[in-house]
Amino acid sequence: MFTEQFIFDLLRETLRIAVVVSAPVLMSALLAGVSIGLFQALTSIQEMTLTFVPKLVAMLAVFWVSMSFMTRTLVDFFQATVIPSIAGS
């Protein structure tokens, strides 16, 4: 049966996997935002679409490139942790 310790361990591992899977996209948004902000500060251009569109493009590109990593990480997590715990109960 599911013990309190098992549930806490599963929750901790789930949160770790969520951070690992979302890190590439969030880091690309951070880097794109900082570089665009620096560019805007240096050139005094304050255009709102200049911040949104490149950040969106960078996030979509990194998401597309890292999609196999994200899928593999989630499948491994489910096959190693979630499915055996469901089958064992």
N, C-alpha and C positions, 0 to 999 in steps of 0.2 A: 504494500500500500504506500501511498505518498506520505512521507513524514515531513515534518516542518523543515528539517535540515535539507532534505532533497528539494523541496520547493524553493528554498532560499538559494541553494546552489544552482538550480535551473534558472532562476530569475537573474542571478549574477552573471551566469554564462550567456543568457539571452541579451542582457544589456551590453556585455562585452562584444558580442557578435554584431549588435546594432551599431555600436561605435565603429567597429572595424569596417563594416560594410558601407557606412555613410561617410567615412573619413575622406576618401578620394574626392568625392563630389564637393564636400564642404571645404576642403583645402583648396580646390581649384577656384571656388567662389571667393574664398578669402584672398588668394593671390591675385585674382583678376580685379577684385574690388580695391585692394591696396595699390596695385599698379595703375589702375584708372584714376583713383583718387590722387595719387602722386602726379600723374600726367595733368589732371585738371588743376591741381594747385600750382604747378609750374607754368602752365599756359593761361591761367585765369579763364578757362572755358567752363561754364557752369550749365551744361546741357544734360537734362535728365535721361534722355535716351542713350547718351554716351555711356552712362553707368549701367543701364539695364541690359542692353543688347549684347555687348561683349561678355558680360558675366553669364548671361543665359547661354550663349554659344559655347563658352568655356565649360560650363557645367554639363551641357548636353554632350559635348565631345568627350569629356572625361567619363561620363556615365556610359557612353557607347563603348569606349575602350575598356573600361573596367567591369563591364557587365558579366563577362565570363568568370572573373574573380568573385564577384558578388554571388553569382549563382552557385559556383562551386562551394563557397564558404557556407551558404545557407543549406545546401543539400547535405554537405558533410555534417553540419550541426544537427539537422533533422535525423539523418541516418544513424548518427552515433549517440544521440541523446534522447530526442523526443520520441521517435518511433519505438525504440526498445522499452522506454518507460511506459508507453501506452500498451504495448504488447504484453508487458510483464504484469500488468495490473488486472 
